[in-house]
Amino acid sequence: MRFEIMRLDDVDGTAIESTVVDAASVNRIVQQAAAIGQRIYIRPADTVAR
């Protein structure tokens, strides 16, 4: 499964940047964000049927 992780602005909470990662990377990214106090939003990435 893949997830979209958005870094949020500290002032108004708007998304500054977005990246799509695999499930194995989510924990590492959450730990990094927590270490520096960064606000993030995580949701399942859109999947396209092929």
N, C-alpha and C positions, 0 to 999 in steps of 0.2 A: 504494500500500500504506500502511496505517496501523499505527502502533506505540503500545504502551502504555509509558509511562515512569513508573517509580515512584521517588520520592525515599525514600531509606532512612535510618533512624535511625543516628546515629554510634555509639551504644553497643551496641545489640543487633541491628541490621540489619533490624528490622521496617519494613514499608512505612508511611510517614507520610502520603503523598498520591500520587495517581495522575492522570495525564492521558493522553489519546489525541491523537496528532499525526500529520500526514502525513510522508512520508519526507523531504521537503525541510526540515522543521523539526528533524529529529533531530540533524544536525551542529551546529546553533546551540546546542541545549540541551546537548549533550555538551561543547561548548567552554565554555559558561557554568559547568557543573558542575565541570569541570576547573580553571577559573580560581579557584574558591573552595573546592576540595577536597570537594565534595559527592558523596556516594555515591548512585549511581542504578542502576536495573535496567531494561533495555530488552527487550521481547519483542513479537512481532507481536500486534496487537490481534485479539481474536476477531471473526470476520466472521459475519454472519447471512445465510443465503441468503434472498432475497426473490423 
